[in-house]
């Protein structure tokens, strides 16, 4: 089922999966963040990354995956926004 969602439903599923796990703090989601999240999801994590994150979440919990995604998000921003 995950493969179907990731491949067939494509970027919408991947985007919402990642977006729901990134912590934006008090400031909320800006337009710049929306664009960066799309780039992060499509080019940094990709289909296989989302699949692996879903497997990790299935075998642990959402908190572990949120922590991983947030670390990856911070690294992505550091690498591409500085």
C-alpha positions in Angstrom: 0.0 0.0 0.0 2.8 2.4 0.8 4.5 1.8 -2.5 1.2 2.5 -4.3 0.8 5.8 -2.4 4.4 6.8 -2.9 4.7 5.9 -6.6 1.1 6.3 -8.0 -0.1 9.2 -5.9 3.3 10.7 -6.1 4.5 14.0 -4.8 1.3 14.9 -3.0 1.6 12.0 -0.6 5.3 12.4 -0.1 4.9 16.2 0.5 2.1 15.7 3.1 4.0 12.9 4.8 7.1 15.1 5.2 5.2 18.3 6.0 3.4 16.6 8.8 6.7 15.6 10.4 8.7 18.9 10.1 8.6 21.2 13.1 8.4 24.9 12.0 8.2 26.2 15.6 6.2 29.2 16.5 6.6 31.1 13.2 4.6 28.6 11.2 4.9 27.7 7.6 6.0 30.5 5.3 5.8 30.5 1.5 9.6 30.1 1.3 9.3 27.0 3.6 6.6 25.5 1.3 8.9 25.8 -1.7 11.9 24.4 0.3 9.8 21.5 1.6 8.8 20.6 -2.0 12.5 20.6 -3.0 13.5 18.7 0.2 10.9 16.1 -0.4 11.4 15.6 -4.2 15.2 16.0 -4.5 16.7 15.3 -1.1 14.6 12.5 0.3 12.9 11.2 -2.8 10.7 8.1 -3.2 13.1 5.7 -1.6 13.7 8.0 1.4 10.0 8.3 2.1 9.6 4.6 1.8 12.4 4.0 4.3 10.9 6.6 6.7 7.5 4.8 6.5 9.2 1.5 7.3 11.0 3.1 10.3 7.8 4.7 11.5 6.0 1.3 11.2 8.7 -0.4 13.2 9.1 2.4 15.8 6.8 5.4 16.0 6.1 8.8 14.6 8.3 10.6 17.1 11.4 8.8 15.9 10.6 9.6 12.3 9.8 13.2 13.1 13.2 13.5 14.8 15.0 12.0 11.8 13.1 14.2 9.3 13.8 17.4 11.4 17.5 16.6 11.5 17.5 16.0 7.8 15.5 19.2 7.2 18.0 21.2 9.3 20.9 19.8 7.3 19.1 20.5 4.0 18.5 24.1 5.0 22.2 24.5 6.2 23.5 23.0 2.9 21.2 24.9 0.5 20.2 28.1 2.2 23.5 29.5 3.5 
